[in-house]
C-alpha cells in the first residue's frame, strides 16, 4: 500500500527556513540537504509505521530521523488514515524543538 504524503503550511515553511539557513553558507550543501529530506520523506509513502513514535500516547504521531553528514533532520508526521501521511514539522537535529 502506498500512502499519499501531504505537508502542512508550517512544514513547508520549515523546509524553506532550513534551506535558507544553509544556502547562505554553502549552496551545494543546501541542495544536498533538500534532496536528502525529500528522499527521506518519500520513504513514508511505503513505510510510515517503521518510524519511531513521537509520544507514547499517540501511536499515529511519529518522527523520522534523516541523516545528513554528522547530524541530520527530524521530521514530525502523523499517519492520518490508511491512505494519508501528513508532514507536520521539520527541524535540524541541533534545534531544541519543532517551531
N, C-alpha and C positions, 0 to 999 in steps of 0.2 A: 504494500500500500504506500502511496506517495502522498505526503501532506502538502498543502498549499502554505507557503510562508508569506506572511504579511508583516508590515512594520508599522509601529505607532509613529506619530509625528516626532515624539521625543527620541525614539530610537534612531530615526533618520537624522535628527539634529546631532545626536551623539556621534554618529559616524562622520558627519561633516566637521564637527569640532575636533575629533581625533585626527582626521586627515589634515585639517588646517594647522594643527599643532606641529605635525611632522613636516609638512610641506615647506614651512619657513626654514627648517633645518637641513632637510635632505629630500628633494623631490622623488628620487628613486626609492628611498625607504618609505615615503608616504604612499607611493603607488603600490609597492610590495605589500605594505600593511593592509591597504584597502583590498587587494586581491586575496590575501590570506583570510581576512574577515569574511569576505563574500564566499569563499570556498568553504570555510567552516560552517557558515550558515546554511549553505547548500546541503551539507550533511544532515541537517534537521529534516529535510524532505523525506528521508527514509528512516532515520533512526533517532527520533527525539527522546525516546524513553531511555536511551543509553546514557544520557547526561544526568548529572547529579541533581538531587532535589535541592532547591534553594532554601526551603524551610520544611521541617518535619510535618507541619500542619497541612500543607497543601502539596499533594503528590504531583499535581499538574504544573506547578510553578518550578522551573528548573533553570540551571546555569550550565553553560558550556564554556570550557577553557579553550582558548585558541592560542597556541604557541606562536611566538614571533621573536626570534632571536633568544636572548637570555630571559625575556619576560613574555608578555603576551596580553591578551584581551579576555574579558569576561562578558558573555552575552547572557542576559536575563530574558527568559522567554516563557510563554505559557502555552500548554497544549490545550487549545480551546475545545476541540471536539475530535472526532475520528478523521477529520479532513483538514484541520487548520492549526497551524502553529503561528503564534504572534510574538514577534520580537519586541520586547518592552524597553530594553535599555542595553547600551554597550559602553563598557568602560575599559580603561587600561588597568592592568593588574596593580599598578602602583597608586592608583587613585583610591581614596578612602572608601567611597561607596558610590552607588549609582546616583546620577544627578537628576 
